[in-house]
Amino acid sequence: MACAKANLPFVVANPAHIKKFAGAIGQHAKTDKLDAQLIAYYGEAIKPKLSMLKPATMQLMSDLLSRRRQLIGLQTMEKNRLKIMPKTISSMINPILTAIKNQLDKLDQKLLKLMESCDDYKTKNMIIQSMPGVGNVVAFNLLSDMPELGYLTNKQASSLIGVAPFNKESGIYQGTRQIRGGRPKIRTAMYMAMMSAIQCNSVFKGTYERLLAAGKPKKTALIACVRKMIVILNSMVRDGVMWAPKMS
């Protein structure tokens, strides 16, 4: 007799958190049995939020983006080799670059087709890309790897991609506030988009220039602009509105 399939609750936990939990309770020995007991105890004591499986369309989009990042990495390596290798070798590298470009074009077409197949994704994509400086790559990354967009507070949105600064203080020690954690794939995509946005988007250009004038390092200023970008995008998706400079 066949058994009916059941959806079991599960958690995708950060291994570093479990390791720190083990240190906090004084468990230093490590065996398979002890690890299993530790993970069970961690779940019972901490009660982390349950994880959810991605819908098929979202998972496919995420897989295509992963492949796209791999191809971009290969393309960068081949371009670097083209600069340093003798001209006699360039004839062997150029065909590879052409093949990679063709694959990237096909991937982008698949991503666009996938986006157009879902009304919800299509609408959110239009909202996200209405912001000057934001293109397909950022929109696809947000929709596939940050489905919570539009359902978060501003602080949660910036923390989720790892651009919220955290205090570093102890007694009289006052350390520099630093960002950490979050989802690096989205952060990287948005960081690269901001390099373009500070050139073509008056809101972010103005913010960036004010921060530089205040003595902030360029990278710090860019991260602050990325934080502002994700906060505005979160509000736009939540309210279902297109970009307007007054949102700043």
Secondary structure, DSSP 4 states (H G I P E B T S, - for coil): -PPPP---------HHHHHHHHHHTT-----HHHHHHHHHHHHHHH-PPPP-PPPHHHHHHHHHHHHHHHHHHHHHHHHHHHHHS-HHHHHHHHHHHHHHHHHHHHHHHHHHHHHHT-HHHHHHHHHHHTSTT--HHHHHHHHHH-TTTTSS-HHHHHHHTT-S-B--EETTEEPPPB---S-HHHHHHHHHHHHHHHHH-HHHHHHHHHHHHTT--HHHHHHHHHHHHHHHHHHHHHHT----GGG-
